[in-house]
């Protein structure tokens, strides 16, 4: 039945162990966290760098405008404008800066081919020249900014063909992200390493706690279950788990398993007792006696010891049943069994193998001791008065015996020899005057 039910759950070898599952979860957690930290840090670094690049581009544009404005007030020249732009480019690694005049300013002060090309081909520059509002856009490695230069009232002295608030020109900047990303990545890398180490330590501690207080107790409980299943032994067992348990559920599981095994052990003992004991007298039954004599004969042969088998049969027991009823016969059997069991040696065994037939197995008893013990048994029963429902009953018994190894070396031969001895004694008693009265 146990085997057939186990098929419901599949073959054990096809299922992963709890330890492997915990290790797999631990590894996956570390991998997923590492990937998440890596992706999140890259996204954060990229966003911070782009925001910083936009701010720097705007500040740099304002500085260029301030430098140009100062040069113009002091009496500007093309070389001074070029120097302002060059200084701005040198301030940021890899920066590209271009000045583009509006058509009105270009008509007054001239234009460059680069500025003319950008004014004609760049939609962003065209929009800023028209709207006066800066534009910012990004690509994978660069932040672009087009910053307008708006004419103030004091600019109209030189820029005679424009009105206040009109756009005189723009500065276009392209700032690469890589120079800004390097120091930030280095700083973030240190933080990420610290976070990774702390996370790994916390996960390792969690793994060890789970293994110590969850996995190991479950493995011990599984080992106990498999041991019971393999050996079928419920007695002299260890607790389900050897050590204190942290989790309440595991403690309840272990206690429930121990209680279940305790009940099974008691039930097993009761079944064994019922299968080995006579229901009426409580003595060993014939099955248990056969097992007992086989063990004692094996021990006697191994150590060259003697062994005596006694067979007792109550005299005229049928007359008691017929005269006083079967309840009286049962009472006589129980009292005789109790009396004989009380007067046995510690290593002796007694069993009921028939209606009123009892056997006693006496290890390490020689012939002289056997004769004396046989007389003691007979005298013990004859001197005992048994009361039953106001009636006083006395019994006697015929006792036969067989000695190992002289009368036989097998249970069957010894039992036949003891039976023959007992029936011979019973036959002699029936020849005596007054036989047959209990």
C-alpha positions as CSV (number, residue, x, y, z in Angstrom):
1,X,0.0,0.0,0.0
2,X,2.8,2.4,0.9
3,X,4.6,1.6,-2.3
4,X,1.5,2.2,-4.5
5,X,0.7,5.5,-2.9
6,X,4.3,6.7,-3.4
7,X,3.7,6.6,-7.2
8,X,1.4,9.6,-6.8
9,X,4.3,11.9,-6.2
10,X,6.6,10.6,-8.9
11,X,10.1,9.2,-8.8
12,X,12.2,10.9,-6.1
13,X,15.3,11.1,-8.3
14,X,13.3,13.2,-10.9
15,X,12.7,15.9,-8.3
16,X,15.3,18.5,-7.2
17,X,16.4,18.5,-3.5
18,X,15.6,21.5,-1.3
19,X,19.3,22.3,-0.9
20,X,19.7,22.6,-4.7
21,X,16.6,24.7,-5.0
22,X,17.8,27.1,-2.3
23,X,21.2,27.3,-4.0
24,X,19.6,27.9,-7.3
25,X,17.4,30.7,-5.8
26,X,20.4,32.1,-4.1
27,X,22.4,32.2,-7.4
28,X,19.4,33.6,-9.4
29,X,18.9,36.3,-6.8
30,X,22.5,37.4,-6.9
31,X,22.4,37.3,-10.7
32,X,19.2,39.3,-11.0
33,X,20.3,41.8,-8.4
34,X,23.6,42.3,-10.1
35,X,22.0,42.8,-13.5
36,X,19.4,45.2,-12.0
37,X,22.1,47.2,-10.2
38,X,24.2,47.3,-13.4
39,X,21.3,48.5,-15.6
40,X,19.9,50.9,-13.0
41,X,23.4,52.5,-12.4
42,X,24.0,52.8,-16.1
43,X,20.6,54.5,-16.6
44,X,21.1,56.8,-13.7
45,X,24.6,57.7,-14.8
46,X,23.4,58.4,-18.3
47,X,20.5,60.6,-17.1
48,X,22.8,62.5,-14.7
49,X,25.4,63.0,-17.4
50,X,22.9,64.3,-19.9
51,X,21.4,66.7,-17.4
52,X,24.8,67.9,-16.4
53,X,25.9,68.3,-20.1
54,X,22.8,70.4,-20.8
55,X,23.5,72.7,-17.8
56,X,27.2,73.0,-18.8
57,X,26.2,73.8,-22.4
58,X,23.8,76.5,-21.3
59,X,26.4,78.0,-18.9
60,X,29.1,77.9,-21.6
61,X,26.7,79.6,-24.0
62,X,26.1,82.4,-21.5
63,X,29.9,82.7,-21.0
64,X,30.4,83.0,-24.8
65,X,27.7,85.6,-25.0
66,X,29.2,87.5,-22.1
67,X,32.7,87.3,-23.7
68,X,31.4,88.5,-27.1
69,X,29.4,91.3,-25.5
70,X,32.5,92.5,-23.7
71,X,34.6,92.4,-26.9
72,X,32.0,94.3,-28.8
73,X,31.8,97.0,-26.2
74,X,35.6,97.4,-26.3
75,X,35.6,97.5,-30.1
76,X,35.6,94.0,-31.4
77,X,37.6,92.4,-34.2
78,X,37.1,89.0,-35.9
79,X,40.2,87.7,-34.2
80,X,38.8,88.5,-30.7
81,X,35.6,86.7,-31.5
82,X,37.6,83.7,-32.6
83,X,39.6,83.8,-29.4
84,X,36.4,83.9,-27.3
85,X,35.1,80.8,-29.1
86,X,38.5,79.1,-28.8
87,X,38.7,79.7,-25.0
88,X,35.2,78.2,-24.7
89,X,36.1,75.1,-26.7
90,X,39.2,74.5,-24.6
91,X,37.1,74.6,-21.4
92,X,35.3,71.3,-22.3
93,X,37.0,68.3,-23.8
94,X,35.7,67.5,-27.3
95,X,33.2,70.4,-27.4
96,X,32.1,71.8,-30.7
97,X,31.1,75.5,-30.7
98,X,29.9,77.5,-33.7
99,X,28.6,81.1,-33.9
100,X,25.9,81.7,-36.5
101,X,24.8,85.3,-37.2
102,X,21.3,86.2,-38.2
103,X,20.9,87.4,-41.8
104,X,20.5,91.0,-40.6
105,X,23.7,91.0,-38.7
106,X,25.5,89.1,-41.5
107,X,24.4,91.8,-43.9
108,X,26.1,94.4,-41.7
109,X,29.2,92.6,-40.5
110,X,29.8,89.9,-43.0
111,X,29.5,86.1,-42.7
112,X,31.5,82.9,-42.8
113,X,30.8,79.9,-45.0
114,X,30.3,77.6,-42.0
115,X,27.8,80.0,-40.5
116,X,26.0,80.4,-43.8
117,X,25.8,76.6,-44.3
118,X,24.5,76.0,-40.8
119,X,21.9,78.7,-41.1
120,X,20.6,77.1,-44.3
121,X,20.8,73.4,-43.4
122,X,20.0,73.3,-39.6
123,X,16.3,73.4,-38.8
124,X,17.1,73.8,-35.2
125,X,19.1,77.0,-35.8
126,X,16.4,78.3,-38.1
127,X,13.7,77.8,-35.4
128,X,15.8,79.4,-32.7
129,X,16.6,82.4,-35.0
130,X,12.9,82.8,-35.6
131,X,11.5,82.1,-32.1
132,X,14.3,83.3,-29.8
133,X,14.0,80.2,-27.6
134,X,16.8,77.8,-27.0
135,X,16.6,74.2,-28.2
136,X,18.2,71.1,-26.7
137,X,18.3,67.6,-28.1
138,X,20.4,64.5,-27.5
139,X,21.8,61.6,-29.4
140,X,23.6,58.5,-28.1
141,X,26.9,60.2,-27.3
142,X,26.3,64.0,-27.5
143,X,24.1,66.8,-26.1
144,X,23.3,69.6,-28.6
145,X,22.2,73.1,-27.6
146,X,21.3,76.1,-29.8
147,X,21.3,79.3,-27.6
148,X,20.0,82.6,-29.0
149,X,21.7,86.0,-28.6
150,X,18.8,88.5,-28.3
151,X,19.5,92.2,-29.1
152,X,19.2,94.6,-26.1
153,X,18.5,98.3,-26.5
154,X,22.2,99.2,-26.1
155,X,23.1,96.8,-29.0
156,X,21.1,99.0,-31.5
157,X,23.9,101.6,-31.7
158,X,26.0,99.1,-33.8
159,X,23.2,96.8,-35.0
160,X,21.3,99.5,-36.8
161,X,19.1,97.1,-38.9
162,X,17.6,95.2,-36.0
163,X,15.1,96.0,-33.3
164,X,15.3,95.3,-29.5
165,X,14.3,91.7,-28.7
166,X,15.2,90.5,-32.1
167,X,17.7,87.5,-32.4
168,X,21.2,88.7,-33.5
169,X,22.5,85.2,-33.7
170,X,23.0,81.8,-32.0
171,X,25.7,79.7,-30.6
172,X,25.5,76.0,-31.4
173,X,27.2,73.6,-29.0
174,X,27.7,69.9,-29.2
175,X,29.1,68.5,-25.9
176,X,30.3,64.9,-25.8
177,X,29.0,62.8,-22.9
178,X,32.1,60.6,-22.5
179,X,34.3,63.2,-20.7
180,X,31.5,63.8,-18.2
181,X,30.7,60.2,-17.8
182,X,34.2,59.0,-16.9
183,X,34.5,60.6,-13.4
184,X,30.8,59.9,-12.6
185,X,31.2,56.3,-13.6
186,X,34.2,55.9,-11.5
187,X,32.4,57.4,-8.5
188,X,29.3,55.2,-9.1
189,X,31.5,52.2,-9.6
190,X,32.8,52.5,-6.0
191,X,29.3,52.9,-4.7
192,X,28.1,50.0,-6.7
193,X,30.9,47.8,-5.5
194,X,30.0,48.6,-1.9
195,X,26.3,48.0,-2.5
196,X,27.2,44.7,-4.2
197,X,29.4,43.5,-1.4
198,X,26.8,44.4,1.2
199,X,24.1,42.8,-0.8
200,X,26.2,39.6,-1.3
201,X,26.9,39.5,2.5
202,X,23.2,39.9,3.3
203,X,22.2,37.2,0.9
204,X,24.9,34.9,2.2
205,X,23.7,35.4,5.7
206,X,20.2,34.8,4.6
207,X,21.3,31.6,2.8
208,X,23.2,30.3,5.8
209,X,20.2,31.1,8.1
210,X,17.8,29.3,5.7
211,X,20.2,26.3,5.4
212,X,20.8,26.1,9.2
213,X,17.3,26.6,10.4
214,X,15.1,25.5,7.5
215,X,16.9,23.1,5.1
216,X,19.0,21.1,7.6
217,X,16.0,20.3,9.9
218,X,14.0,19.3,6.9
219,X,16.8,17.1,5.7
220,X,17.1,15.5,9.2
221,X,13.3,14.9,9.2
222,X,13.5,13.4,5.7
223,X,16.4,11.1,6.8
224,X,14.3,9.9,9.8
225,X,11.4,9.2,7.6
226,X,13.5,7.3,5.1
227,X,15.1,5.3,7.9
228,X,11.7,4.3,9.3
229,X,10.5,3.4,5.8
230,X,13.7,1.4,5.0
231,X,14.0,-0.5,8.3
232,X,10.4,-0.5,9.5
233,X,11.7,0.0,13.0
234,X,9.7,2.4,15.3
235,X,11.2,1.5,18.7
236,X,14.4,3.0,20.0
237,X,14.2,5.8,17.6
238,X,15.7,9.3,17.7
239,X,13.7,12.5,17.8
240,X,12.6,13.7,14.3
241,X,15.1,16.6,14.6
242,X,18.2,16.5,16.9
243,X,18.4,20.3,17.6
244,X,16.1,23.1,18.7
245,X,14.0,24.6,15.9
246,X,13.6,28.3,15.2
247,X,10.4,28.2,13.1
248,X,7.1,27.3,14.7
249,X,5.9,25.4,11.7
250,X,9.0,23.2,11.7
251,X,8.6,22.5,15.4
252,X,5.0,21.6,15.0
253,X,5.9,19.3,12.0
254,X,8.7,17.6,14.0
255,X,6.5,17.2,17.1
256,X,3.6,15.8,14.9
257,X,5.9,13.3,13.3
258,X,7.3,12.2,16.7
259,X,3.7,11.8,18.0
260,X,2.7,9.9,14.9
261,X,5.6,7.5,15.3
262,X,4.8,7.1,19.0
263,X,1.3,6.1,18.2
264,X,2.5,3.8,15.4
265,X,5.0,2.2,17.8
266,X,2.3,1.6,20.4
267,X,0.0,0.1,17.8
268,X,2.8,-2.0,16.5
269,X,3.6,-3.2,20.1
270,X,-0.1,-4.0,20.6
271,X,-0.3,-5.9,17.3
272,X,2.9,-7.8,18.2
273,X,1.5,-8.6,21.7
274,X,-1.8,-9.8,20.2
275,X,0.1,-12.0,17.6
276,X,2.4,-13.5,20.2
277,X,0.2,-13.8,23.3
278,X,-2.6,-16.1,24.2
279,X,-5.9,-14.2,24.6
280,X,-7.0,-16.1,27.7
281,X,-3.9,-16.5,29.8
282,X,-1.6,-13.8,28.4
283,X,1.1,-16.4,28.0
284,X,3.1,-16.8,24.8
285,X,1.1,-18.6,22.0
286,X,2.3,-21.4,19.9
287,X,3.7,-19.1,17.2
288,X,5.8,-17.2,19.7
289,X,6.9,-20.4,21.3
290,X,8.2,-21.8,18.0
291,X,10.3,-18.6,17.5
292,X,11.5,-18.7,21.1
293,X,12.6,-22.4,21.1
294,X,14.4,-21.9,17.8
295,X,16.4,-19.0,19.2
296,X,17.2,-20.9,22.4
297,X,18.3,-24.0,20.5
298,X,20.6,-21.9,18.3
299,X,22.1,-20.3,21.5
300,X,22.5,-23.7,23.2
301,X,24.3,-25.2,20.2
302,X,26.6,-22.2,19.8
303,X,27.7,-22.2,23.5
304,X,27.3,-26.0,24.1
305,X,24.7,-25.4,26.8
306,X,21.9,-27.7,28.0
307,X,18.2,-26.9,27.5
308,X,15.1,-28.6,29.0
309,X,11.6,-28.5,27.5
310,X,8.7,-29.3,29.9
311,X,5.2,-30.1,28.7
312,X,2.3,-29.8,31.2
313,X,-1.2,-31.1,30.7
314,X,-3.9,-30.6,33.4
315,X,-5.4,-33.9,34.6
316,X,-9.1,-34.4,34.0
317,X,-9.6,-30.9,32.8
318,X,-12.6,-32.0,30.8
319,X,-14.4,-33.0,34.0
320,X,-14.0,-29.5,35.3
321,X,-15.5,-28.0,32.2
322,X,-18.4,-30.4,32.2
323,X,-19.1,-30.2,35.9
324,X,-18.6,-26.4,36.6
325,X,-18.8,-24.9,33.2
326,X,-16.2,-23.4,30.8
327,X,-15.9,-20.3,32.8
328,X,-14.5,-22.4,35.7
329,X,-12.2,-24.1,33.2
330,X,-11.0,-20.7,32.0
331,X,-10.4,-19.5,35.6
332,X,-8.4,-22.7,36.4
333,X,-6.2,-22.2,33.3
334,X,-5.6,-18.5,34.1
335,X,-4.7,-19.2,37.7
336,X,-2.4,-22.1,36.8
337,X,-0.7,-20.0,34.1
338,X,-0.2,-17.1,36.6
339,X,1.1,-19.5,39.3
340,X,3.6,-21.1,37.0
341,X,4.8,-17.9,35.5
342,X,5.5,-16.5,39.0
343,X,7.7,-19.4,39.8
344,X,9.9,-19.5,36.7
345,X,13.4,-18.3,36.5
346,X,14.2,-15.0,34.8
347,X,15.4,-16.7,31.5
348,X,12.6,-19.3,31.4
349,X,9.7,-19.0,29.0
350,X,6.1,-20.4,29.3
351,X,3.5,-20.8,26.6
352,X,0.1,-22.2,26.0
353,X,0.1,-24.4,22.9
354,X,-3.2,-26.2,23.2
355,X,-6.4,-26.2,25.2
356,X,-5.0,-27.2,28.6
357,X,-1.4,-27.9,27.4
358,X,1.4,-25.6,28.6
359,X,5.1,-25.7,27.8
360,X,8.0,-24.3,29.7
361,X,11.5,-23.7,28.2
362,X,14.3,-23.7,30.7
363,X,17.8,-22.8,29.2
364,X,21.0,-23.9,31.0
365,X,19.3,-26.5,33.2
366,X,20.9,-30.0,33.7
367,X,19.2,-33.3,34.2
368,X,19.3,-33.2,38.0
369,X,17.9,-29.7,38.0
370,X,15.2,-30.7,35.5
371,X,14.0,-33.6,37.7
372,X,13.8,-31.3,40.7
373,X,12.0,-28.6,38.8
374,X,9.5,-31.1,37.4
375,X,8.6,-32.2,40.9
376,X,8.3,-28.6,42.0
377,X,5.9,-27.8,39.2
378,X,3.7,-30.8,39.9
379,X,3.7,-30.1,43.7
380,X,2.9,-26.4,43.1
381,X,-0.3,-27.1,41.2
382,X,-1.4,-29.9,43.5
383,X,-1.2,-27.7,46.6
384,X,-3.1,-24.8,45.0
385,X,-6.8,-24.3,45.8
386,X,-8.7,-22.4,43.1
387,X,-12.0,-20.7,44.1
388,X,-14.7,-20.1,41.5
389,X,-18.2,-18.9,42.4
390,X,-18.1,-20.5,45.8
391,X,-16.6,-23.8,44.6
392,X,-13.1,-24.9,45.6
393,X,-11.2,-26.6,42.8
394,X,-8.0,-28.5,42.9
395,X,-6.0,-29.6,39.9
396,X,-3.0,-31.7,39.1
397,X,-0.9,-31.9,36.0
398,X,1.1,-34.5,34.2
399,X,4.5,-33.2,33.3
400,X,6.8,-34.5,30.6
401,X,10.3,-33.3,29.8
402,X,13.0,-33.5,27.2
403,X,16.6,-32.6,27.5
404,X,18.8,-31.1,24.7
405,X,20.9,-32.5,23.3
406,X,20.3,-36.0,24.7
407,X,16.6,-36.3,23.7
408,X,16.8,-34.4,20.4
409,X,18.4,-31.4,18.7
410,X,15.4,-30.0,16.9
411,X,12.2,-28.4,18.3
412,X,10.1,-31.2,16.8
413,X,12.1,-34.0,18.3
414,X,12.2,-32.4,21.7
415,X,8.4,-31.7,21.7
416,X,7.6,-35.3,20.7
417,X,9.9,-36.6,23.4
418,X,8.4,-34.4,26.1
419,X,4.8,-35.2,24.9
420,X,5.6,-38.9,25.1
421,X,7.0,-38.5,28.6
422,X,3.9,-36.5,29.6
423,X,1.4,-39.0,28.2
424,X,3.2,-41.9,29.9
425,X,2.9,-40.1,33.3
426,X,-0.8,-39.4,32.6
427,X,-1.3,-43.1,31.7
428,X,0.3,-44.2,35.0
429,X,-1.9,-41.8,37.0
430,X,-5.1,-43.2,35.4
431,X,-4.0,-46.7,36.7
432,X,-3.9,-45.4,40.3
433,X,-7.0,-45.9,42.6
434,X,-9.4,-42.9,42.8
435,X,-8.2,-41.3,39.5
436,X,-10.7,-39.0,37.7
437,X,-12.0,-36.9,40.6
438,X,-11.0,-33.2,40.6
